[in-house]
């Protein structure tokens, strides 16, 4: 038995700025389709989708300089009266 599996393709036209953004997000060995699917996930339709989506979201790592400034400012009194 022989099966021919053909993926369909569409040609898109994007502005130069959009291409530059996609290119920045693209990892080595990744296609632009992979980037689009990763960055534009399916919208959440149900409460179950929302819960699952929130479980899958990873919190970004805090900026070290920002965290140092926050910690340095703790315990300081406001000058407001």
ABEGO torsion letter per residue (X at the ends): XBBBBBBBBBBBBBBAAAAAAAAAABBBGBBAAAAAAAABBBBBABAAAAAAAAAABBBBBBBAAAAAAAAAABGBBBABX
